Amino acid sequence: MRTLKAIILTNSPVNESEQELLIHTKITKFAINFHVPELKPDFRITSDYYIIGALLGFCSEKIITTREWVPNERLIYAGHIPFKGSTLVALVDYLISENYKEILIIGNNTVHEKFFQDRINKEIKQDLEQNSDVKIYQYSHGNFNLPCLSVEEFIKE
């Protein structure tokens, strides 16, 4: 049985060769909010209920929402995922609940202030402690307390 793998796309820059790998990979890609339509995500997630309508008009992907159910065939309601203040953390929780075992975050956790970066790291650390069979990587050196794995390495494994 193959390990379920996922790539989380944020607004972090990737170089041209990484872009090509991400666009053409068969690994499922999840974008946060409006980020990186050019990388052709398979799904989007939002924890902000006021963004749902805008996303429905902005993109064609299915949208995962943790906050509010709005009847629409493109929405996946993940109401079983508690919102912990970060859409990224909500997505990690959702992926774990869906049995993804390897996750690559295309992000560096530098968008928010230090206290929020620390909160995100704490939540991801707790997820890993509670799910020892899950591996989460960051694609480049950033503010996550996660091992680095390049896009190429993650896609090849």
TASUL-V806332 format. One record per backbone hydrogen bond with DSSP energy under -1.0 kcal/mol. NH is the residue of the N-H (numbers start at 1). CO is the residue of the C=O. E is the energy in kcal/mol with one decimal. If there is no record, write none. Layout:
BEGIN
<<NH,CO,E> <NH,CO,E>>
END
This chain:
BEGIN
<<6,102,-2.3> <7,28,-2.4> <8,104,-3.0> <9,30,-3.4> <10,106,-1.4> <19,15,-2.5> <20,16,-2.1> <21,17,-2.1> <22,18,-2.8> <23,19,-2.8> <24,20,-1.9> <25,21,-1.0> <30,7,-3.0> <31,43,-2.6> <32,9,-1.9> <33,45,-2.9> <35,32,-2.1> <39,36,-1.5> <40,37,-1.7> <42,29,-1.9> <43,29,-1.8> <44,62,-2.1> <45,31,-2.0> <46,64,-2.3> <51,48,-2.1> <55,51,-2.7> <56,52,-2.3> <57,53,-1.3> <58,54,-1.5> <59,55,-2.4> <63,74,-2.9> <64,44,-3.5> <65,76,-2.4> <66,46,-1.2> <75,72,-1.8> <76,63,-3.2> <78,65,-3.1> <81,78,-2.1> <90,86,-2.2> <91,87,-2.5> <92,88,-2.4> <93,89,-2.8> <94,90,-2.4> <95,91,-3.0> <96,92,-2.4> <97,93,-2.3> <98,94,-1.4> <99,96,-1.7> <100,95,-2.6> <101,4,-2.4> <102,4,-1.7> <103,135,-2.6> <104,6,-2.3> <105,137,-3.0> <106,8,-3.2> <107,105,-1.7> <117,113,-2.3> <118,114,-2.7> <119,115,-1.5> <120,116,-2.4> <121,117,-2.4> <122,118,-2.4> <123,119,-2.4> <124,120,-2.4> <125,121,-2.5> <126,122,-2.3> <127,123,-2.2> <128,124,-2.3> <129,125,-2.4> <130,126,-2.2> <131,127,-1.0> <134,131,-2.2> <135,101,-3.1> <137,103,-2.9> <138,147,-2.4> <139,105,-1.8> <143,108,-3.6> <146,144,-1.0> <149,138,-2.3> <154,150,-2.5> <155,151,-2.5> <156,152,-2.1> <157,153,-1.7>>
END
